[in-house]
Every structure is written in structure tokens, then in C-alpha cells.
Amino acid sequence: MSEKSSTQPGAAGRAPAADRPAALRNVVLVGHSGSGKTTLVEALALASGAVNRAGRVEDGGSLSDYDEIEHRQQRSVQLSLVPVDWGGIKINLLDTPGYADFVGELRAGLRAADAALFVVSAADGVAGATRMVWDECAAVGMPRALVVTHLEAARADFDEMTRRCAVTFGGDDLDAVLPLYLPLYGPPGADGHAPVNGLIGLLSQRVFDYSSGERTERAPTEDELPLIEAARNRLIEGIIAESEDESLMDRYLAGEEIELKTLVGDLETAVARGSFHPVLAAAPAADDAKQGLGTVELLELITGGFPTPAEREAPAVTTPDGSPRPSLGCDPEGPLAAEVVKTSSDPYVGRLSLVRVFSGTLRPDDTVHVSGHGLEDRGHEDHDVDERVGALSAPFGKQQRPLPQAIAGDLACVAKLTRAETGDTLSGKDGPLLMEPWAMPDPLLPVAIRAHSKADEDKLSQGLARLVAEDPTMRLEHNQDTRQVVLWCMGEAHADVALERLRSRYGVQVDTVDHKVALRETFGGSAAGRGRHVKQSGGHGQFAICEIQVEPLPGGSGIEFVDKVVGGAVPRQFIPSVEKGVRAQAARGIAAGHPLVDIRVTLFDGKSHSVDSSDAAFQTAGALALREAAAQITIDLLEPVADVGVLVPDEYVGQVLSDLSGRRGRVVGTEQSGAGRTLIRAEVPEIEIGRYAVDLRSLSHGTGRFSRGYLRHEAMPGQLAARMREQTEIGA
């Protein structure tokens, strides 16, 4: 940040430690898949001395994306923590997946961090989903900076990318997003593309040359100075506009040269409070280089311009029963308040919980109180128990390096928390606390599964429980209507990773099956039915006759049973038996095996026998009567209809409306929801939106979101109902 020529890095192989919150920085890296976040983390670790060349830790393993699934899919699928040391400051780098399916990992990273680095590719531009995350950070005042990567690409243009970032992220204030350095290009290669060999500091007017593989500093040449004059003046004006010294602008406009120290101090203040967003450039080191382009500048920005944990407000807390508590300060001597931001399983260590400590100090072997998180609807039970903390460690690739403690503001991995899940609060057992949960998106893609074999069936329940304990964006459903086990996921990639983890971590092989929607049946008109159950085979026989009238009721009425028997045609003690038989048959279905609903069944006549009539006989007669009535009338198939809300940028409204119409949707209204975004409300049959989470993402280029909720059941079109019945018969 201060454009120093050198800074003492941390020693390689040593886990950085912090003894006070002021010596900590928690930074989350955000960007679309392929933007270069993981490569940048490894470059920063190399520049800091935390790893040797090519991002390898001491045992030769990779620093990031070391998970077997990540290797196989060639992309990040989980939040990774990489702690490095720079000039005595411990920096917790939180590398997040860029793919939209793993937004839960991204949200966890945002919760654990105090500042964000948005990584954008000079070759690919800014993804719409990245803008949505930027807005989330802006809403909570999180400091942000931007890093432009892939400058080596043939079509890369740093100036153009910086301009696009200013337009995309700056809003009405384009001078809130400005570069601190300009790339210094070397001679063009054989392909005509000029490589970036260094950076020119706009404030210090010094050149930082990386062409030798190690950062060196020199004065700019006479040819280089004119390249930076306009950009430097604009940067200074942008910094002064954010300064708390109102006289600074007048002095600058009067021609006074503002001291570099003053400019850097005001810049650091503006970045820390989230009102100014510097743009930097970075590139990984070559195989024989010690530092990658821009890595030192970026580390200095993090340590000098990003806030300490003590400068960020902690989440609100209450007692587990909801009673308010005073806000927490980032004090290592204060009451313990920590939060599980990620849960994972290690084949050797067992369950590991990544914890952000907001107050107090967490130590190995402490007994803490675990408070639940209110996600019971997703298969995550609430917790209100005491647990003993196991060993504390700092992750570094596949290694877990022991930590003696984790103070307020720090992050650490905690072993052996068998009950705690992602989102749970850890606090002192004598003063339990519960932190306000962070917003978590609803999983909207259903994946129906079944055990591959009997051996898998025995392990399925436990494997699923462990799976959902790790991932709060996943919901486990045991659907009683369809008799299916359903994993609700964020998208196809999320589902693939979940099933792979079931297989590789928990030894459970499952098969996916077609997801079924809970259909219903009802009468299309009134009909009468006679149930006759008469059997005589020696000894007591069976005798029961009943006559009923069935008529449809409005949707949502359920089943209504009316007794209009006169003269004792059906003895009083057997009338409940008829009703029981009718309701049992309705639950089994009539035409296609779906529950029968919204009918009134009136019992008006029947016959009995003084010896052979029984409860069982009249139950059977009631069921037979309902089936006979159904045979005389059209049975309508009812499908569930969802109340759907779709939030998309204005430019995609037409495509979304057309798509909803093709799904038999009825649009009930549209309204503006913020600048440039429209909320579309529609009623859509649930059978048509099983894959809408995937389709909307494709339709809106990753910028659309939707919500769904059950509205009602209504009659399915006749042609579609007939096709559904045919499929049911074939399946049977």
C-alpha cells in the first residue's frame, strides 16, 4: 500500500500466529470460475515465503485444490483457508469456489472475512454473478479491492478492464474504482503480444520490475513518466475526494504538491471504510521466479489498507432462548463467541470445523457450549449442548499445523466437535450465546436417490446425515407421499459433488431416479357407489353392505364424511368402520395410485347381519363402495402449483416471461426491485420447474434468482393427465 521496495516475508514452513487482533487480516477472494483465485492465493503464499516454488508446501503437496474431487473436476468446490505472514501480520486468505452451485461456500467465506478481493480476468471480463456478490458486500460495508489477472492473454487489456470495473462496480461514482499501478509492458514476443514485466506506482512514481523473477525498484524513464500523468492525477483527485481533510482539495487545485504520506494515509482510510476500491494487477510467478507480478503490492494493500478484525462489527448475539445480549467487541479477554463457518471430514482426523473467533480466546481441550442454527427444515437439527474442543490447527494444503490457541479475530480448525455443524455458535458453557445466522440460499434442484445395494442401504442414513451436516445449502427430504429420499441441491455440479462425497468419504453408493411430484386425485363429478362384502365359508362369515354418494369439493377441503343413515340400516357401531374404509381407500388412491382428496362422502343406506357383520367387513365395504363410485365418473388428476418469484436483470425479463409461459405458468405481476432488476411473480405447476434452478441460470447467464413455495393443487390438463396415468401403469 505504501509502495515500499521490500517487506520482510514470513518464514516458509512455519504456521503464522497472531497474539493480538491488530496483527490479523481476514480476506476472502471472490470471482467467477476460472478467474484465477486459487492461482493468486498460491502466488501470494510464494511471495510471502509460506511455500516454495510452484506453490508446493514442504511435503511436496499442492497448497490449494488438494481435495480428490477438486482434482478430478479441475475446479474449486469448497472454501479453503491459507494463512500466510507478511511483515508480522497474519493474513488468512479464504479461497472460494467461483461456480454458482457452491454459493454456500462463498457465503461462509464472506462471513469469516473482514475484506474482499474481487478477482477478475482480463481475458473474460466481469461475470454478472460477481456483481451480485459485490452488491452484497456493499450492503454490509465490507471493504473491497479488485485484482486483474490473466494479463498474459492475447486479448487482455488492463486499461479497458479497469474502465469496465469502474462502470460495473463504481455505480454513480466512477472515481471510486481506480488503479493504484499501471502495468509495464516488455518488448512484443513472436506472437506480437507484449508481456507485462512490471508495475508503475501511480503515487510514488516508482517502477517495480519483475522481469528478473524477483521484484526490484527503480525510477521511471523519461518515456515512462508521461504514461502515468493522467492516471496519477485522477487517482489523487479520487483519494482527496474521500479525505476527511476538506482543505486538501483546495490545496491540490491551487497547485500544491500533496505529500505521499498524506495521500497513502487517506487512501488506506478510504479503503478500510469501503468507500474506495483500488484496482491492482497480478500474475503468477514463473517456474524459476521468487515472486509473481503484483504480489508484493497486493500483500502491502492487505496489510496496510484492509481493516483489522477489531475494526469490523461482530454479528449480533442473543442467548439461546432469544434474550438480547450486548454487542461483542473483538477482545481476546472477552467472553468466548465463535462460529463454525465450514464443516468437513478428514479420513484421518475425522470431523474438522473451521471456526471464526469473534470474541474471547479458544484453546484446545476447552469445554464450550454449542448453540443451534435454526435450519431444521433442511435436515439440520438445532443444538444446545456442551462439547469438548479437540486440537486446534491451521490448514496448509493437506497438512494441519498445530495452534496453541485462536484469539478474537482469528480462524482455526477444531477437531472432534461431533455435534457442531456449519452455522453453529461456540461460546462459554457458563454464558451460552447464539449468533445471528447469515443468509443462506434455498436449494431448489431436487435429486431423488436410492441405495445401490442392500449394503449401501444400511449405511445410507448415516452417510446422508454427515453430508448435510457439512453443507447448510443442502436439504434432505424424506417425502412420505412419493416415498422418495430427495437431496435438494443448488445445481447439477453441487449434486455431483454431494453424490461423489457419499461414495468416496462415506462408502455409500446411490443411484439417482426420476424425481416424483406429489400428485392428488379427485372426483370430476358426483357419483354413487355400493359396497358389498359378503362371504360365507363355515363358522362366522363376513357381511357388510353400504351405499354412498360422492361429490367433489373445492380445492383444499380434504375428505368430508357425512352420516345420513336412517332406521338402523347400518348399525351405529359400524358407521365409523365405513368411514375408516373410505379414508383408507382414498389414501391409497383410485385411478393412478395418488391420494384422493376434496370429496364429500355421504353414507345413506346399507345392510348388516346380526352375526356375520364386523368392523373389518364394513371397512372393506366402504372401500369397495368408493371404488365403484369412482368407476362411474371421471377422476381428475391434481398437480401441485408453486408460487414462484423470479428476480432478473431487466434485459432478461422478456426471455424469462416467454420461458414461464412455455412451462404453463401464469404471470400474476411484475415489479421493479432495485436498479435495473425486475421481480416476476407467477404461478407454475411444480412438475414444470424441477430443473428450473439450472435452466434459469442458463437463461440469465448466472444473474437470475428464484424462489418457490407451495400454493395449491389444481386439475392437470386432460392430455397430460392421461400420459401420467400411462407412465404409472408402465411403471407398475
C-alpha positions, 0 to 999 in steps of 0.5 A, a space after each residue: 500500500 505504501 509502495 515500499 521496495 521490500 517487506 520482510 516475508 514470513 518464514 516458509 514452513 512455519 504456521 503464522 500466529 497472531 497474539 493480538 487482533 491488530 496483527 490479523 487480516 481476514 480476506 476472502 477472494 471472490 470471482 467467477 470460475 476460472 478467474 484465477 483465485 486459487 492461482 493468486 492465493 498460491 502466488 501470494 503464499 510464494 511471495 510471502 515465503 509460506 511455500 516454495 516454488 510452484 506453490 508446493 508446501 514442504 511435503 511436496 503437496 499442492 497448497 490449494 485444490 488438494 481435495 480428490 474431487 477438486 482434482 478430478 473436476 479441475 475446479 474449486 468446490 469448497 472454501 479453503 483457508 491459507 494463512 500466510 505472514 507478511 511483515 508480522 501480520 497474519 493474513 488468512 486468505 479464504 479461497 472460494 469456489 467461483 461456480 454458482 452451485 457452491 454459493 454456500 461456500 462463498 457465503 461462509 467465506 464472506 462471513 469469516 472475512 473482514 475484506 474482499 478481493 474481487 478477482 477478475 480476468 482480463 481475458 473474460 471480463 466481469 461475470 454478472 454473478 460477481 456483481 451480485 456478490 459485490 452488491 452484497 458486500 456493499 450492503 454490509 460495508 465490507 471493504 473491497 479491492 479488485 485484482 486483474 489477472 490473466 494479463 498474459 492473454 492475447 486479448 487482455 487489456 488492463 486499461 479497458 478492464 479497469 474502465 469496465 470495473 469502474 462502470 460495473 462496480 463504481 455505480 454513480 461514482 466512477 472515481 471510486 474504482 481506480 488503479 493504484 499501478 499501471 502495468 509495464 509492458 516488455 518488448 512484443 514476443 513472436 506472437 506480437 503480444 507484449 508481456 507485462 514485466 512490471 508495475 508503475 506506482 501511480 503515487 510514488 512514481 516508482 517502477 517495480 520490475 519483475 522481469 528478473 523473477 524477483 521484484 526490484 525498484 527503480 525510477 521511471 524513464 523519461 518515456 515512462 513518466 508521461 504514461 502515468 500523468 493522467 492516471 496519477 492525477 485522477 487517482 489523487 483527485 479520487 483519494 482527496 475526494 474521500 479525505 476527511 481533510 476538506 482543505 486538501 482539495 483546495 490545496 491540490 487545485 491551487 497547485 500544491 504538491 500533496 505529500 505521499 504520506 498524506 495521500 497513502 494515509 487517506 487512501 488506506 482510510 478510504 479503503 478500510 471504510 469501503 468507500 474506495 476500491 483500488 484496482 491492482 494487477 497480478 500474475 503468477 510467478 514463473 517456474 524459476 521466479 521468487 515472486 509473481 507480478 503484483 504480489 508484493 503490492 497486493 500483500 502491502 494493500 492487505 496489510 496496510 489498507 484492509 481493516 483489522 478484525 477489531 475494526 469490523 462489527 461482530 454479528 449480533 448475539 442473543 442467548 439461546 432462548 432469544 434474550 438480547 445480549 450486548 454487542 461483542 467487541 473483538 477482545 481476546 479477554 472477552 467472553 468466548 463467541 465463535 462460529 463454525 463457518 465450514 464443516 468437513 471430514 478428514 479420513 484421518 482426523 475425522 470431523 474438522 470445523 473451521 471456526 471464526 473467533 469473534 470474541 474471547 480466546 479458544 484453546 484446545 481441550 476447552 469445554 464450550 457450549 454449542 448453540 443451534 442454527 435454526 435450519 431444521 427444515 433442511 435436515 439440520 437439527 438445532 443444538 444446545 449442548 456442551 462439547 469438548 474442543 479437540 486440537 486446534 490447527 491451521 490448514 496448509 494444503 493437506 497438512 494441519 499445523 498445530 495452534 496453541 490457541 485462536 484469539 478474537 479475530 482469528 480462524 482455526 480448525 477444531 477437531 472432534 466437535 461431533 455435534 457442531 455443524 456449519 452455522 453453529 455458535 461456540 461460546 462459554 458453557 457458563 454464558 451460552 450465546 447464539 449468533 445471528 445466522 447469515 443468509 443462506 440460499 434455498 436449494 431448489 434442484 431436487 435429486 431423488 436417490 436410492 441405495 445401490 445395494 442392500 449394503 449401501 442401504 444400511 449405511 445410507 442414513 448415516 452417510 446422508 446425515 454427515 453430508 448435510 451436516 457439512 453443507 447448510 445449502 443442502 436439504 434432505 427430504 424424506 417425502 412420505 407421499 412419493 416415498 422418495 429420499 430427495 437431496 435438494 441441491 443448488 445445481 447439477 455440479 453441487 449434486 455431483 459433488 454431494 453424490 461423489 462425497 457419499 461414495 468416496 468419504 462415506 462408502 455409500 453408493 446411490 443411484 439417482 431416479 426420476 424425481 416424483 411430484 406429489 400428485 392428488 386425485 379427485 372426483 370430476 363429478 358426483 357419483 354413487 357407489 355400493 359396497 358389498 362384502 359378503 362371504 360365507 365359508 363355515 363358522 362366522 362369515 363376513 357381511 357388510 353392505 353400504 351405499 354412498 354418494 360422492 361429490 367433489 369439493 373445492 380445492 383444499 377441503 380434504 375428505 368430508 364424511 357425512 352420516 345420513 343413515 336412517 332406521 338402523 340400516 347400518 348399525 351405529 357401531 359400524 358407521 365409523 368402520 365405513 368411514 375408516 374404509 373410505 379414508 383408507 381407500 382414498 389414501 391409497 388412491 383410485 385411478 393412478 395410485 395418488 391420494 384422493 382428496 376434496 370429496 364429500 362422502 355421504 353414507 345413506 343406506 346399507 345392510 348388516 347381519 346380526 352375526 356375520 357383520 364386523 368392523 373389518 367387513 364394513 371397512 372393506 365395504 366402504 372401500 369397495 363402495 368408493 371404488 365403484 363410485 369412482 368407476 362411474 365418473 371421471 377422476 381428475 388428476 391434481 398437480 401441485 402449483 408453486 408460487 414462484 418469484 423470479 428476480 432478473 436483470 431487466 434485459 432478461 425479463 422478456 426471455 424469462 416471461 416467454 420461458 414461464 409461459 412455455 412451462 404453463 405458468 401464469 404471470 400474476 405481476 411484475 415489479 421493479 426491485 432495485 436498479 435495473 432488476 425486475 421481480 416476476 411473480 407467477 404461478 407454475 405447476 411444480 412438475 414444470 420447474 424441477 430443473 428450473 434452478 439450472 435452466 434459469 441460470 442458463 437463461 440469465 447467464 448466472 444473474 437470475 434468482 428464484 424462489 418457490 413455495 407451495 400454493 395449491 393443487 389444481 386439475 392437470 390438463 386432460 392430455 397430460 393427465 392421461 400420459 401420467 396415468 400411462 407412465 404409472 401403469 408402465 411403471 407398475 
